[in-house]
Amino acid sequence: MSDGNTELEPGVVIIPGPPTIIVQRRSPLLLNCSAFSSTGFGQTTYRWTRNKVAVTLNKRIQLIENGSLYFQHLKRRKRPSRSDEGLYECFLNNIKGVVIGRQVFVKVARNTELEPGVVIIPGPPTIIVQRRSPLLLNCSAFSSTGFGQTTYRWTRNKVAVTLNKRIQLIENGSLYFQHLKRRKRPSRSDEGLYECFLNNIKGVVIGRQVFVKVARIASKFTKMPVDQTTVVGGVARFECKIEATPPPVFIWEKDDASLPINNRTTTLASGVLQIHNVLAEDAGTYHCSAQHSFKDIANLHETVTSMSRRRSEAGVLTVTKGRIYTVTSMSRRRSEAGVLTH
């Protein structure tokens, strides 16, 4: 056939795939069967073997409806029976018989030097970028000399990335975006799982897998400060929550001014403000502001600088005169706290 596919007698079309795939340990993998049955040949069923033994399906290894085999993460063990490495074969069956749709060797990378002369440079698993900002995704892999011509290709959510003026493939395998798009319809958004495939004469390797997310912050809070009353010496607690990517930084203010810092005030990254040993001077209006960070984000190794900022409605703290007292019950051997007001 002109497209390189092969038409078999039982109405099966085979789409050639790479003979070897090398994947980093603990990375996900989708093995396509690379074959499908033409209409008119009854129900099609698929099964996979590894080293001539049927693959055991479970939560980690799943058979997709189209015949693909999906691994949530790859394992490599010294004992071959516990490792995911080996020769995988996909068998397609219809009313005419059985055909081997694909044979592929799966290997798990040892360290960073791969068998076909490929070196992988580890990159961050997630990148968060401002909308309309440019982005350069490095493939994080290169091929040693002596292994023929090296080619690169990228997919997003398992679908080939469409190259155009806005999205370009650089000679070294990097994928360049002039600006990032975020749309409600996933097919029109740039967000998703990106995978770079490097190919040389020895086979194909996944050079990088990275999730790309566009920074965002919701227009409304899901939780805001509420009015409350406490006594001198008591405890006050306010809370703010808002959906954002990456998690926002919360800034608290009292009476439209920066919150005084002292050893009685505790602020949590989750958006909680707590005031211990409340004084009369703590009375007033409190509100929080949520915004993106202006520094490197922990465990993402990327910088996000967004001016998006949301300000909550205020909560009023009323402080009344009184004192905290404790009644000790010797029979119960415990303390019961109470508040005396006047």
Beta strands, then each sheet from edge to edge (+ up, - down):
strand 1: 6-7
strand 2: 12-14
strand 3: 20-23
strand 4: 29-31
strand 5: 35-37
strand 6: 45-50
strand 7: 53-54
strand 8: 61-63
strand 9: 69-71
strand 10: 86-94
strand 11: 97-108
strand 12: 118-120
strand 13: 126-129
strand 14: 135-137
strand 15: 141-143
strand 16: 151-156
strand 17: 159-160
strand 18: 167-169
strand 19: 175-177
strand 20: 192-200
strand 21: 203-214
strand 22: 216-217
strand 23: 228-231
strand 24: 236-239
strand 25: 244-245
strand 26: 249-254
strand 27: 257-258
strand 28: 265-267
strand 29: 272-275
strand 30: 284-291
strand 31: 309-311
strand 32: 315-320
strand 33: 322-329
strand 34: 334-341
sheet 1: 1+ 2- 5+
sheet 2: 7+ 6- 10+ 11- 3- 21- 13-
sheet 3: 7+ 6- 10+ 11- 3- 21- 20+ 16- 17+
sheet 4: 4+ 9- 8+
sheet 5: 12+ 15-
sheet 6: 14+ 19- 18+
sheet 7: 22+ 25-
sheet 8: 23+ 32+ 30- 26+ 27-
sheet 9: 23+ 32+ 30- 31+
sheet 10: 24+ 29- 28+
sheet 11: 33+ 34-
end
